Amino acid sequence: MIRPIYPDLDGASVFITGGGSGIGAALTEGFLQQGAQVAFVQRSDASAFVEEMGASYHSPPLFLPCDVTHTGSLKGAIAAAAEAHGPVTVLVNNAANDKRHETLEVTEEFWDWSQAINLKSYFFGCQAVIPHMQAAGHGSIVNFSSISYMMGNAGYPAYATANAGITGLTRSLAREFGPRKIRVNALMPGWVMTQKQKDLWVTPEALEGQLARQCLKQELLPEDIVGGTLFLASNASRMMTGQALVIDGGVVVTG
C-alpha cells in the first residue's frame, strides 16, 4: 500500500501501546516507513516481529514488554522510550481488549479489568507523555476508540463504555493542552479483520452482515487504519484536535 510521506515524522519519537500484533503491528511498520523512532509495549512476546522489522527498515522498533494495566510499568516504559529516542512527541494509545461478555454476567473484577486496559491505560499513557510534549513544544496523541458504542452494539457493554469514555477523554485533554501545542484526537475503526478477530469471532454470516452495513463492500484490514493515524500524528493535521476520525468502510456517519 502506497502512503504519503510526512517529513515531520522522520526521526520523531513515537510510542505505541499494543504495537506488536494486529492493528498495532501495522501502525509500528507504518511509522517505521516514515523514518520514525518507534517504541512499543505489549504483554506478549514480540521478538520475532522486531527482528522482521529490523531486517526491513533502518532501525528496529524498541520492544518494551509491559502490561498496560500496570500504570507504573507503563510509565516506566515511556521513560525508557524517551531515554532511547528522545522526548516522546507522538503517542498512539492502541492497546485494547474487546472480549465478549453479557451484562448480567459481569463481575466487579471483570469490569475493573476491562476499564483498566481499555480506558485507564489511555489516561495514564497521556499523563506520562504530556510532560515530554510540553518540553518539546508540541505533540500529537492518537487515542484509538471504536464505532461500537456509536452503533449501540450489544455483546461487550464494558468495552463500549470504555470507548465512549475515550472520546470524552480526548476532547477534554485537547481543550486543556491545546495552548501548549499538544493535539489530541480519537481514531475510531470499524470491524478490522485482524487474525485475533478471525480466530475468535469472524464467521461467514457475521462478515456478510458487516459488509452489508458498510458502504464500501470490502473487508477492513489493519493496513487501512495506518494512513489516518499517520495523518493525525503529523503536521498535516496541525489544526485538528479534539476530533474523532472514523475509518469503518462507511458504517456510521458523524457531523
C-alpha positions, 0 to 999 in steps of 0.5 A: 500500500502506497502512503504519503510521506510526512517529513515531520515524522522522520526521526520523531519519537513515537510510542505505541501501546499494543504495537506488536500484533494486529492493528498495532503491528501495522501502525509500528511498520507504518511509522517505521516507513516514515523514518520514525523512532518507534517504541512499543509495549505489549504483554506478549512476546514480540521478538520475532516481529522486531527482528522482521522489522529490523531486517526491513527498515533502518532501525528496529522498533524498541520492544518494551514488554509491559502490561498496560494495566500496570500504570507504573510499568507503563510509565516506566516504559515511556521513560525508557522510550524517551531515554532511547529516542528522545522526548516522546512527541507522538503517542498512539494509545492502541492497546485494547481488549474487546472480549465478549461478555453479557451484562448480567454476567459481569463481575466487579473484577471483570469490569475493573479489568476491562476499564483498566486496559481499555480506558485507564491505560489511555489516561495514564499513557497521556499523563506520562507523555504530556510532560515530554510534549510540553518540553518539546513544544508540541505533540500529537496523541492518537487515542484509538476508540471504536464505532461500537458504542456509536452503533449501540452494539450489544455483546461487550457493554464494558468495552463500549463504555470504555470507548465512549469514555475515550472520546470524552477523554480526548476532547477534554485533554485537547481543550486543556493542552491545546495552548501548549501545542499538544493535539489530541484526537480519537481514531475510531475503526470499524470491524478490522479483520485482524487474525485475533478477530478471525480466530475468535469471532469472524464467521461467514454470516457475521462478515456478510452482515458487516459488509452489508452495513458498510458502504464500501463492500470490502473487508477492513484490514489493519493496513487501512487504519495506518494512513489516518493515524499517520495523518493525525500524528503529523503536521498535516493535521496541525489544526485538528484536535479534539476530533474523532476520525472514523475509518469503518468502510462507511458504517456510521456517519458523524457531523 
